[in-house]
Amino acid sequence: MPPTFSNTRLKSARLAAGYHSQQALADVLGVGVRQVRRWEAAAPPWPHPDMQQALTRVLGQDLDALGFTPPAGMDPVRRRLVGATVAAVGLAAVPSQAAAAMQPASVAADFAAVTRSHRRLYWSVAPATLHPAAVAHATLGCALLPETAGQTRITVAESLAETWLLAGRIEFFDLREPDRAAQTWLRALQAAGEADDALMGAAILAHTAFIPAWVGRRDDADERMVAARTYARRGPAGAELLAWLDAVEAECETRCGNTRTALNLIAHGEDVLAAGSEHESPAWLDWFSSVRLSAFKGNTQLKAGHLPQARATLQQVLEQLPASEDKQRSVILGDLAAVEAAAGQPDAASAYACQALDQLGATWYATGMDRVREVRRALAPYQHQQCVRDLDERLYGWSTTVSALAR
């Protein structure tokens, strides 16, 4: 029979760190389960120096807080050296009373549950409403992180990275604040590093490539995409994430005027999706699918001047887009309007633009409104026609006019 637990401090720290059995802690430390039993029994033996470092690193507390008593007569100078060694591996020695400040393992699941809720709410809740909630949740995560250790800390850090990523997405795509998004995504990358989550790192780095691409800085965008693909290889990544990276790079190339390269990247992404992968996609990759890849393709065909192909691609996307994809629907309608404007069909272009405005009235999306404004600029040669005047009546309401002048 295993001995009765007596070192309750170590057991409590183990459970708080997310290791629900002695075997789980033994596995992460690389020792036998009997060793963990001895540490959690009465009068636990003083760990060897390598285990001193490992226990402190994994459980986030010093040896006193973990219930260990140094051998009688141990040189105080040597004890200070042990503390210095612990600090050298990245964790300053924590006072014994800090054990009470450590959060229970349940905090990770609770924090992650809110992160998942925000992930779903993004598709329907107004960005100006959701953004403060996401930032507040991230602030909570930053406060929790120092109060957790082990697997609990990893789970909190993973959710914190996703929350910062979401906040940055709102800032970039919905609020049109690229400088602010850059700082937010840096925080996301730091949290992903805490979790050692390579796939989340790849997603964050790919998002940062949008920032230079939007202003035509291709070299900076390319450098960030190289970094994103490097992190994806460490994952390893599944087919959906790899195809999304192709789509992001294609968007960057399109923004920089390289539509042929962009179409080749999209074709490669289509092949990757068709081949599939044994690796599952992370749950947070809810912004991409084969339909979304086709949406990227239609926009690139439009920018390349391949109007019949763009029209066919975008109409198919509009038919296949799930009912929940309200934000993306406004973008597709805007792109279809742009196709018709480029084809010299102002009536059809205005009709699609008005449909996009209807969608934006239900679910605001700055990227969708940008598409409509681009179409209106393209319709300048036809501005005296009734269809364009009707579009202007819809486009220049009080709220949209104020928003346009404020940008």
C-alpha positions as CSV (number, residue, x, y, z in Angstrom):
1,M,0.0,0.0,0.0
2,P,1.3,3.5,-0.8
3,P,2.1,5.6,2.3
4,T,-0.5,8.0,3.6
5,F,0.0,11.6,2.3
6,S,1.7,13.7,4.9
7,N,3.4,16.4,2.8
8,T,0.2,18.2,2.0
9,R,2.1,21.2,0.7
10,L,3.6,19.2,-2.2
11,K,0.4,17.4,-2.9
12,S,-1.5,20.8,-3.0
13,A,1.1,22.3,-5.3
14,R,1.0,19.2,-7.6
15,L,-2.8,19.4,-7.9
16,A,-2.7,23.2,-8.5
17,A,-0.2,22.7,-11.3
18,G,-2.6,20.3,-13.0
19,Y,-0.9,17.0,-12.2
20,H,-3.8,15.0,-10.8
21,S,-1.8,11.9,-10.0
22,Q,1.6,11.1,-8.6
23,Q,2.4,9.3,-11.8
24,A,1.7,12.4,-13.9
25,L,4.2,14.5,-11.8
26,A,6.7,11.6,-12.0
27,D,6.4,11.6,-15.8
28,V,7.1,15.3,-16.2
29,L,10.0,15.1,-13.8
30,G,11.5,12.0,-15.4
31,V,11.5,10.0,-12.1
32,G,9.7,6.9,-10.8
33,V,6.4,7.2,-9.1
34,R,7.9,5.8,-5.9
35,Q,10.1,8.8,-5.7
36,V,7.1,11.1,-5.8
37,R,5.4,9.0,-3.1
38,R,8.5,9.4,-0.8
39,W,8.3,13.2,-1.3
40,E,4.6,13.3,-0.5
41,A,5.1,11.1,2.6
42,A,6.0,12.1,6.1
43,A,9.5,13.6,6.5
44,P,10.2,13.7,2.7
45,P,13.9,13.4,1.8
46,W,15.8,16.4,0.6
47,P,15.8,16.3,-3.2
48,H,19.0,16.0,-5.2
49,P,20.2,19.2,-6.8
50,D,18.8,18.4,-10.3
51,M,15.4,17.6,-8.8
52,Q,15.5,20.8,-6.7
53,Q,15.6,22.7,-9.9
54,A,13.0,20.5,-11.6
55,L,10.5,20.6,-8.8
56,T,10.7,24.4,-8.5
57,R,10.4,24.9,-12.2
58,V,7.4,22.6,-12.6
59,L,5.5,23.5,-9.5
60,G,6.4,27.2,-9.4
61,Q,7.4,27.3,-5.7
62,D,10.5,27.0,-3.7
63,L,11.4,23.9,-1.7
64,D,10.3,25.4,1.7
65,A,6.8,26.1,0.2
66,L,6.8,22.5,-1.2
67,G,7.2,21.0,2.3
68,F,10.9,20.1,2.2
69,T,13.1,20.6,5.2
70,P,16.9,21.0,4.4
71,P,19.2,18.5,6.1
72,A,20.3,19.5,9.6
73,G,23.5,21.5,9.6
74,M,23.2,22.4,5.9
75,D,25.5,25.4,5.2
76,P,23.4,28.6,4.9
77,V,25.7,29.7,2.1
78,R,24.9,26.5,0.2
79,R,21.1,27.1,0.7
80,R,21.5,30.6,-0.9
81,L,23.4,29.0,-3.8
82,V,20.4,26.6,-4.2
83,G,18.1,29.6,-4.4
84,A,20.4,31.3,-6.9
85,T,20.4,28.2,-9.1
86,V,16.6,28.2,-9.1
87,A,16.6,31.8,-10.1
88,A,19.0,31.1,-12.9
89,V,16.6,28.7,-14.6
90,G,14.0,31.4,-14.8
91,L,12.0,31.3,-11.6
92,A,12.9,33.5,-8.7
93,A,12.6,31.7,-5.4
94,V,9.0,32.3,-4.0
95,P,8.5,32.9,-0.3
96,S,6.9,30.1,1.6
97,Q,3.7,32.0,2.2
98,A,3.2,32.2,-1.6
99,A,1.8,28.7,-1.5
100,A,-1.5,30.1,-0.5
101,A,-1.6,32.4,-3.5
102,M,-1.3,29.6,-6.1
103,Q,-4.5,29.1,-8.0
104,P,-6.2,25.7,-8.1
105,A,-6.0,23.6,-11.3
106,S,-9.7,24.3,-12.0
107,V,-8.8,27.9,-12.9
108,A,-7.4,26.8,-16.2
109,A,-10.6,25.1,-17.3
110,D,-12.7,28.1,-16.2
111,F,-10.4,30.6,-17.9
112,A,-10.4,28.5,-21.1
113,A,-14.2,28.3,-21.1
114,V,-14.5,32.0,-21.4
115,T,-12.0,32.1,-24.1
116,R,-14.0,29.6,-26.1
117,S,-17.1,31.7,-25.6
118,H,-15.4,34.8,-26.9
119,R,-14.3,32.8,-29.9
120,R,-17.9,32.0,-30.8
121,L,-19.2,35.5,-30.0
122,Y,-16.8,37.1,-32.4
123,W,-19.0,36.1,-35.3
124,S,-22.2,37.8,-34.1
125,V,-21.4,40.4,-31.4
126,A,-20.5,43.9,-32.4
127,P,-16.7,44.4,-32.3
128,A,-16.9,47.5,-30.2
129,T,-18.9,45.5,-27.6
130,L,-16.8,42.3,-27.6
131,H,-13.3,44.0,-27.7
132,P,-13.4,45.5,-24.1
133,A,-14.6,42.1,-22.8
134,A,-11.7,40.3,-24.6
135,V,-9.1,42.7,-23.3
136,A,-10.5,42.5,-19.8
137,H,-10.3,38.7,-20.0
138,A,-6.7,38.9,-21.2
139,T,-5.9,41.2,-18.3
140,L,-7.3,38.6,-15.9
141,G,-5.1,35.9,-17.6
142,C,-2.0,38.0,-17.1
143,A,-2.9,38.2,-13.4
144,L,-3.5,34.5,-13.2
145,L,-0.4,33.4,-15.0
146,P,2.1,34.1,-12.1
147,E,-0.2,32.3,-9.7
148,T,-0.2,29.0,-11.7
149,A,2.4,26.4,-12.5
150,G,2.9,23.2,-14.5
151,Q,0.1,22.1,-16.8
152,T,-2.3,24.6,-15.2
153,R,0.0,27.5,-16.3
154,I,0.4,26.0,-19.8
155,T,-3.4,25.9,-20.3
156,V,-3.9,29.4,-19.0
157,A,-1.1,30.6,-21.3
158,E,-2.7,28.9,-24.3
159,S,-6.0,30.5,-23.6
160,L,-4.3,33.9,-23.0
161,A,-2.6,33.7,-26.3
162,E,-5.8,33.0,-28.1
163,T,-7.5,35.9,-26.3
164,W,-4.8,38.3,-27.3
165,L,-5.0,37.0,-30.9
166,L,-8.8,37.6,-30.9
167,A,-8.4,41.1,-29.5
168,G,-5.8,41.9,-32.2
169,R,-8.1,40.5,-34.9
170,I,-10.8,42.9,-33.8
171,E,-8.4,45.8,-33.7
172,F,-7.1,45.0,-37.2
173,F,-10.1,43.8,-39.2
174,D,-13.0,45.4,-37.4
175,L,-11.6,48.6,-35.8
176,R,-8.9,49.4,-38.4
177,E,-6.2,50.0,-35.8
178,P,-3.1,48.3,-37.2
179,D,-0.6,49.8,-34.8
180,R,-2.7,48.7,-31.8
181,A,-3.1,45.3,-33.3
182,A,0.7,45.0,-33.7
183,Q,1.2,45.5,-29.9
184,T,-1.6,43.1,-29.0
185,W,-0.3,40.4,-31.3
186,L,3.1,40.8,-29.6
187,R,1.5,40.0,-26.3
188,A,-0.2,37.1,-27.9
189,L,3.1,35.8,-29.1
190,Q,4.7,36.1,-25.7
191,A,1.8,34.1,-24.2
192,A,2.2,31.4,-26.8
193,G,5.8,31.2,-25.9
194,E,4.9,30.7,-22.3
195,A,2.7,27.8,-23.4
196,D,5.3,26.6,-26.0
197,D,2.4,26.4,-28.4
198,A,4.1,26.4,-31.8
199,L,0.8,26.3,-33.9
200,M,-0.6,29.3,-32.0
201,G,2.8,31.0,-32.6
202,A,2.4,30.3,-36.4
203,A,-1.1,31.8,-36.4
204,I,0.0,34.9,-34.6
205,L,3.0,35.5,-36.8
206,A,0.9,35.0,-40.0
207,H,-1.5,37.6,-38.7
208,T,1.3,40.1,-38.2
209,A,2.2,39.7,-41.8
210,F,-1.0,41.5,-42.8
211,I,0.2,44.7,-41.2
212,P,3.2,45.4,-43.6
213,A,1.3,43.8,-46.5
214,W,-1.5,46.3,-46.2
215,V,0.9,49.1,-47.0
216,G,2.9,47.3,-49.6
217,R,6.0,46.3,-47.6
218,R,6.4,42.9,-49.2
219,D,9.9,42.1,-47.7
220,D,8.6,42.6,-44.1
221,A,5.5,40.5,-44.8
222,D,7.6,37.7,-46.4
223,E,9.9,37.6,-43.4
224,R,7.0,37.1,-41.0
225,M,5.5,34.4,-43.2
226,V,8.8,32.5,-43.2
227,A,8.7,32.7,-39.4
228,A,5.1,31.5,-39.3
229,R,5.9,28.5,-41.5
230,T,8.8,27.7,-39.4
231,Y,6.6,27.5,-36.3
232,A,4.0,25.5,-38.2
233,R,6.6,22.8,-38.9
234,R,7.3,22.5,-35.2
235,G,3.6,21.8,-34.5
236,P,3.2,19.8,-36.7
237,A,0.4,21.6,-38.5
238,G,-2.6,20.0,-40.2
239,A,-3.8,20.6,-43.7
240,E,-6.2,23.4,-42.8
241,L,-3.5,25.5,-41.0
242,L,-1.0,24.9,-43.8
243,A,-3.6,25.9,-46.5
244,W,-4.5,29.0,-44.4
245,L,-0.9,30.0,-44.4
246,D,-0.9,29.8,-48.2
247,A,-4.1,31.9,-48.2
248,V,-2.5,34.6,-45.9
249,E,0.6,34.7,-48.1
250,A,-1.5,35.0,-51.2
251,E,-3.4,37.9,-49.6
252,C,-0.1,39.6,-48.9
253,E,1.2,39.0,-52.4
254,T,-2.1,40.4,-53.8
255,R,-1.9,43.5,-51.7
256,C,1.7,44.0,-53.1
257,G,0.5,43.6,-56.7
258,N,1.8,40.0,-57.3
259,T,-1.4,38.3,-58.3
260,R,0.3,35.5,-60.3
261,T,2.3,34.4,-57.3
262,A,-0.9,34.7,-55.2
263,L,-2.9,32.5,-57.5
264,N,-0.1,29.9,-57.4
265,L,-0.1,29.9,-53.6
266,I,-3.9,29.5,-53.6
267,A,-3.6,26.5,-56.0
268,H,-1.1,25.0,-53.6
269,G,-3.5,25.5,-50.7
270,E,-6.3,23.8,-52.6
271,D,-3.9,20.8,-53.2
272,V,-3.0,20.7,-49.5
273,L,-6.7,20.6,-48.5
274,A,-7.4,17.9,-51.0
275,A,-4.6,15.7,-49.8
276,G,-5.7,16.1,-46.1
277,S,-3.5,15.4,-43.1
278,E,-3.3,13.0,-40.2
279,H,-3.0,16.0,-37.9
280,E,-6.1,17.7,-36.6
281,S,-6.7,21.4,-36.8
282,P,-6.7,23.3,-33.5
283,A,-10.2,24.3,-32.3
284,W,-9.3,28.0,-32.6
285,L,-8.8,27.8,-36.3
286,D,-12.5,28.6,-36.9
287,W,-11.9,31.5,-39.4
288,F,-10.8,29.2,-42.3
289,S,-12.3,26.5,-44.5
290,S,-12.2,25.4,-48.1
291,V,-15.0,28.0,-48.8
292,R,-12.9,30.7,-47.2
293,L,-9.9,29.7,-49.4
294,S,-12.2,30.1,-52.4
295,A,-13.1,33.5,-51.2
296,F,-9.4,34.4,-51.1
297,K,-9.2,33.0,-54.7
298,G,-12.1,35.1,-55.9
299,N,-10.6,38.3,-54.6
300,T,-7.3,37.6,-56.2
301,Q,-8.9,36.8,-59.5
302,L,-10.7,40.1,-59.3
303,K,-7.4,42.0,-58.6
304,A,-5.7,40.1,-61.4
305,G,-8.5,41.2,-63.9
306,H,-9.8,37.7,-64.4
307,L,-13.4,38.9,-64.1
308,P,-15.4,35.9,-65.5
309,Q,-13.5,33.5,-63.2
310,A,-13.8,35.9,-60.2
311,R,-17.6,36.2,-60.8
312,A,-18.0,32.4,-61.0
313,T,-15.8,31.8,-57.9
314,L,-17.5,34.4,-55.7
315,Q,-21.0,33.4,-56.7
316,Q,-20.2,29.8,-55.7
317,V,-18.7,31.0,-52.4
318,L,-21.9,33.0,-51.7
319,E,-24.0,29.9,-52.3
320,Q,-21.8,27.7,-50.1
321,L,-21.1,30.1,-47.2
322,P,-22.7,28.9,-44.0
323,A,-25.6,31.0,-42.6
324,S,-23.4,32.0,-39.6
325,E,-20.8,33.7,-41.7
326,D,-22.4,37.1,-41.7
327,K,-19.1,39.1,-41.7
328,Q,-17.6,37.2,-44.6
329,R,-20.9,37.5,-46.5
330,S,-20.5,41.3,-46.6
331,V,-17.0,40.9,-48.0
332,I,-18.1,38.5,-50.7
333,L,-21.0,40.8,-51.8
334,G,-18.5,43.7,-51.9
335,D,-16.2,41.7,-54.1
336,L,-19.0,40.7,-56.4
337,A,-19.9,44.4,-56.6
338,A,-16.3,45.2,-57.5
339,V,-16.4,42.5,-60.3
340,E,-19.5,44.1,-61.9
341,A,-18.0,47.6,-61.5
342,A,-14.8,46.5,-63.3
343,A,-17.0,44.9,-66.0
344,G,-18.8,48.2,-66.6
345,Q,-22.1,47.0,-65.1
346,P,-23.1,49.8,-62.6
347,D,-26.6,48.4,-62.0
348,A,-25.4,45.0,-60.9
349,A,-22.5,46.6,-59.0
350,S,-24.8,48.9,-57.1
351,A,-27.2,46.1,-56.4
352,Y,-24.5,43.9,-54.8
353,A,-23.2,46.9,-52.9
354,C,-26.6,47.6,-51.4
355,Q,-26.9,43.9,-50.4
356,A,-23.5,44.3,-48.6
357,L,-24.8,47.3,-46.8
358,D,-27.9,45.3,-45.7
359,Q,-25.6,42.7,-44.3
360,L,-23.4,45.3,-42.6
361,G,-26.5,46.8,-41.0
362,A,-27.1,43.5,-39.3
363,T,-23.4,42.6,-38.5
364,W,-20.8,45.4,-38.7
365,Y,-17.5,44.5,-40.3
366,A,-15.0,47.2,-41.2
367,T,-13.4,45.1,-43.9
368,G,-16.8,44.7,-45.6
369,M,-17.4,48.4,-45.5
370,D,-14.0,49.0,-47.0
371,R,-15.1,46.8,-49.9
372,V,-18.2,48.8,-50.5
373,R,-16.3,52.1,-50.4
374,E,-13.8,50.8,-53.0
375,V,-16.8,49.9,-55.2
376,R,-18.2,53.4,-54.9
377,R,-14.9,54.9,-55.9
378,A,-14.9,52.6,-58.9
379,L,-18.4,53.7,-59.9
380,A,-17.3,57.4,-60.1
381,P,-17.8,57.4,-64.0
382,Y,-21.4,56.4,-63.4
383,Q,-22.3,58.6,-60.5
384,H,-25.0,60.4,-62.3
385,Q,-26.9,57.2,-63.0
386,Q,-29.9,56.5,-60.7
387,C,-28.5,53.2,-59.5
388,V,-25.4,54.9,-58.1
389,R,-27.4,57.7,-56.6
390,D,-29.6,55.1,-54.9
391,L,-26.4,53.5,-53.6
392,D,-25.2,56.9,-52.3
393,E,-28.5,57.3,-50.4
394,R,-27.8,54.0,-48.6
395,L,-24.0,54.6,-48.2
396,Y,-24.1,58.1,-46.8
397,G,-26.4,57.9,-43.9
398,W,-25.5,59.9,-40.7
399,S,-23.6,57.1,-39.0
400,T,-21.6,56.0,-42.1
401,T,-20.7,59.6,-43.1
402,V,-19.4,60.4,-39.6
403,S,-17.4,57.1,-39.6
404,A,-15.9,57.9,-43.1
405,L,-14.8,61.4,-42.0
406,A,-13.3,60.1,-38.8
407,R,-11.0,57.6,-40.6
